[in-house]
Amino acid sequence: MSTSQHILDEALEAFSHGKVSDSEAKLDLALKKARAARDVNAIFDASCVRASIDAMSGKDVSHIFADVRTEQPNYSVALANYFEGLSLLSRGSFHSARIKFAVAKNKDRFFVIANLGLAAVSFQNQEYKECFAYYREVLGELGSDIAPPIVRVGMGLCAYLLNKVEYAVKVLERALEVHPNDELALLALFVVYVDERNMGKVSEIVERLSGLVAYNPLVWLKAGDLMYFKALESGNVKRYIQPLRKLLSDVRDAGDAEECALANFQEGRLLLAAGAYEDAKVLLKAALDCYPQMLAAEIHFARLLMLTGEHSLAVSHLQKINERYPNQKEVLQLLAARCSYDGNHESATQLAHLLISSVAQGDLQSLTLASWCFRLNSAECRRCTSNVINVLRSERKAAPWQLLANMASLNHDADGLQAILDRELDGDFLTKPLKDIAFVPLIFNLALELEKKDRLMARQLYLYLVKEQSCFAAPYIRLHLMAKEDGWQQQAVTWMTLLAKVVPEDTMALVYLAETYLDQGKFQAATKILRSAKAKSVSVALALGSTVLRCCQ
């Protein structure tokens, strides 16, 4: 073995252990020795290795082959262009990289490896059909035994991204038949099986990977992230608990303290989503004890406090987070929702405005939350709702009918509400049972708008709601008020008497009934009805005070 070849072997050994600087120094020495000996093959070999390392680092490699001469000049030019393409690819210059790979391919028709570069560019540009074709060409030219493992893995990923899931699984499983320990093929199959929610296969892949990459907990943590979000998307979170626990057990076996804390966090947030609050609390606390700076764990712990009814602690916890990490989107969202729910509308609207104006501009979830926080301000609520619809349209997503109904209600658009009702329900729905309680607000809001121009239809819609949702108080109250406006005092009394019987805990029936008697000058009857209230109510107390005051006058 020549001296330069021995040094080249040492350079490769150093590079395989991550000692890049040592490898580069040895390569420079090998090139110097080879040039001194005028060993063309040794110069070529060392130049190829040096070009590979520099290309992966994004360095310019055009100069490396300047003095390289071989018996196949076309091959030498193709190789030089290939390495320049790799360098451009690593720097994100995909268009220029594609040109270099194409030149390499055209210069030497046997330089099949150029297709790998073209495939990489196509994959980055989301041109999955073209990428698949390049990989298939490499497989056809080199054959099953010589083609590198990335070829079949790339074909499988392209098929998966083109929604050819069965074919993707077939290709990836074939890749594992040829290269049983190919970690990349196993990870690709893991992604496919998680997406298909095949938990049996997920567990099997995890078992196989455990023996190969147990030394790399970060791989498992990334896989755990993927599994968590797919669990949320599927709606069947509990199904993912055992596979995730198996995955994270390897992290706890091989990881350091910080990685173990991340494992506790991942399991804790999944249990939180599954409703196992006590177990989630233990794990999230353990994660924070070990890794106090983990913002995501802090936020999930605040959510846990809210879900377990510890609202004051949750708000206090969120405020402390906001002091340490100002204006985090999730923190502001939770605070805004809690403030609005508690009736602290001023704080809620301030937080909502901060979200949609600076922290999370254009964020669909923040806009939706803001429209709810601004519900007492019709103009702001209308603006936010309109923005939500525009964002959905820009993403080519259909706006839910509920959102469109909210917008129509804010615009007092009876025709718009009617059109939604006709589209979602049969035209003769009044003769049929209500198929979904979600339509109650739509029907009620339509009736509210029709009171001004079609009182008969409004009354029919209210009567339908009374029939189908007898415990919903609002239609009774509207029928009562409509009867009073039309001068039908006895009917007005009847509707409130009926509401008091059907929903005895709703004290508003007593308030409206007393008000009707008061308008008729029946002060004693009004006072008696209000004093008969069994439940404490601010509305009843105010009405009673008002009645007594009017009696005194």
Secondary structure, DSSP 8 states (H G I E B T S, - for coil): --HHHHHHHHHHHHHHTT-HHHHHHHHHHHHHHHHHTT-HHHHHHHHHHHHHHHHHTT---TTTTTT---S-HHHHHHHHHHHHHHHHHHTT-HHHHHHHHHHHHHH-TT-TTHHHHHHHHHHHTT-HHHHHHHHHHHHHHH-TTTS-HHHHHHHHHHHHHTT-HHHHHHHHHHHHHHSTT-HHHHHHHHHHHHHTT-HHHHHHHHHHHHHHHTT-HHHHHHHHHHHHHHHHHHS-GGGGHHHHHHHHHHHHHH--HHHHHHHHHHHHHHHHHHT-HHHHHHHHHHHHHH-TT-HHHHHHHHHHHHHTT-HHHHHHHHHHHHHHSTT-HHHHHHHHHHHHHTT-HHHHHHHHHHIIIIITTT-HHHHHHHHHHTTT-HHHHHHHHHHHHHHHHHTT----HHHHHHHHHHTT-HHHHHHHHHHHS-TTGGGS--S-GGGHHHHHHHHHHHTTT-HHHHHHHHHHHHHH-TT-HHHHHHHHHHHHHTT-HHHHHHHHHHHHHHSTT-THHHHHHHHHHHHTT-HHHHHHHHHT--S--HHHHHHHHHHHHHHH-
